[in-house]
Amino acid sequence: MTHEAPDMRIEALLQAMTLEEKVGQLTMVRGGAGAGGPELSPEQLDDVRAGRLGSILDIWAKDGIRRAQDVAVNESRLGIPLLVTLDVLHGYTTIFPIPLGEAAAFDPVLWEATARAAAVEAAAAHIALTYAPMLDVARDPRWGRIAESPGEDPWVAARFAEAKVRGFQHELAAPDTLAATAKHLGAYGAVTAGREYASVDISARSLHEVHLPAFAAAVAAGVAAIMPAFNDLAGVPMTANAAILQGLVRDRWGFDGVMISDFGAVAELIAHGVAADLAEAAALAMQAGVDIDMVSDVYPKGLAAAVHSGLIAEALVDAAVRRVLTLKARLGLLDDALRGSSKAPPDRRQAHRDLARDAARRAIVLLQNHGDLLPLRGEGKHLAVIGPLADAQKDMLGPWYAAGRADDTVSFLSGIRDALPGWRISHEAGCGIETADAGQFAAALQAARNADVVLLCLGEAAGMSGESASRARPDLPACQRRLAEAVFGLGKPVAVALGAGRPLTVPWLFEKADAVLATWFLGSEAGSALADVLTGAWNPGGKLPVSWPVAVGQMPIFYGQRPTGRPADPANRYTSQYLDIPVAPLFPFGHGLSYTRFLYGDLRLSAAEMSLGESVTVEVDIANDGPAQGEETAFLFIRDPLASIARPVLELKGMAKIALAPAASGTVRFALSCAEVAFPDAEGRPVLEAGIIEVLVGPSAERERMLKAVLQIAPFNEGATAADLK
Ligand code: GLC
């Protein structure tokens, strides 16, 4: 290829292309003849030769990718390289905690670092684009993809978006980067009843308040691609939602990147009942701004027909091809199909393993610790490690584990044995994840009887969360409950490592366990990280990115509820609550214990009043009043108690970390601007209203533990709002 300015090359290619070749650039197939695999099939390579393919998904062998690129560049008429794509969500070969677990670290520096490491590894394997970050705010643990999400809060999801886009993309033309894809736009986390792929029917206000901010943040951070969600939004499938994809995302937000449909979603417009045939499906998706059809075959089979019949103008196809070629040029593909990745990258393996261990430790949330059972103390004691996740390796990788390998994963048992050489460590599975075995059960109880302390490793298999993994009863399988209750019945001190892709509704477990750790799916260094927490080598600082429910009847559950006209009052039956279970979660958003104690004091504002375009500084002093060094995450919330619409009882607007030695103290600072106090109107435009804003700082969304101050938003001329709040 010549080295003209990218746009000249692109215009020249466009001029030279036939309509079939243009459609080819908008066509993506899955490797391994559609089943995923090490390479493209001979028929798929023929399509590449004929210019009928522009991008590929799920090819995982480097030489299979090199072969495909060689055919694209040297055996097709125009020599345009393929866009090679894969779901690299939380690591490529080194696997980090699932996103819900990483969110528990509340650490944008960490979020960026793990994305950076994943990009370095995946780009070295000739991958150019990842389908991450997943940015769906999730408030219903029945929905299995909560595991892939940054949790329930839109502000956290926006910070997560920014950090992941920075981490994956870095300087996009550099060989060790990936184009990031913000997915799944939009409101996929609000599927009806937590049922996968179900319809979403929410208000425009909730869409703008809760489900879109993270995508706006990703666009502002320069994300290269966006994936519309499978779901319809009030009857309009997102894959054909021109009002949002074109009107809002492209026209108002200025997104000029590539939109890639979800898997088969263009063809699903027929099942949605909005397209009569392939040509109509192609036209709807193209008019909505979907550039690449992921494996549904609609564009290759229906797009040319839609152009010839006048259903869509070829100019729309040209615009889509231009965006795809521009992305390939930005990635450096038009200069080198392998983006320089054919040269051996520096060996970062140990650094990435160390990062995986640090990320996993920070993801662990200490939910309860009665009698300070943890950290484990003393020498030469007997710890019985029991449960189906005790020696699990593959399950530690969670859903979407890319090129991660089970045999390369540190199990809980292995990590604990390495960390406690002076202890006797016995191990019994006791049962399977969902299957019982009487012999195993008896052996586990015997091991527990003989032990000083028991660690129960319970939870889900990796495949019980992630895509197509909704659970109407998101609790522990019966065999695990039987095992746990039998062990609790022995009267031994018991800690539980609860591994899952979601909060599990197991109130009975919390009533009986001494200590419980939420371990999500921690990735390649799961066992090392858990051992660091159990021994106190790492003082856990993780906090819940989702409210932890008592029962499925509470779902969706989240702290940012509107007050209603009858806020819950246990003393008054005629208020917003249930007869049979509490209205509060078992553990609130932001909950997480430590091996030490942090005291909050003296909330200060830099000003009592803020005018349009200004910001204030919020300061709080925090002291470590306990026995151990630790790191605390403090949260800044606001409440707008009187506005033109009912505002949520709390809105998160900041987080800050502070590491303190015992008896030390320090100050955390937050900046709070008018833009952050504003709220979206039903069209998503920011509205700021004069009046009182409550400013609250605390360790979680538990109102009783917050410090509060009052800030006045000064009156201003209404017309200035939108311009000043960009
Ligand atoms: C899947 C998922 C999406 C993923 C894509 C490619 O169905 O919905 O998150 O990126 O297909 O694997």
Boltz pocket constraint, residues with backbone or C-beta under 6 A from the ligand:
constraints:
  - pocket:
      binder: B
      contacts: [[A, 57], [A, 87], [A, 131], [A, 183], [A, 262], [A, 263], [A, 467]]
      max_distance: 6.0
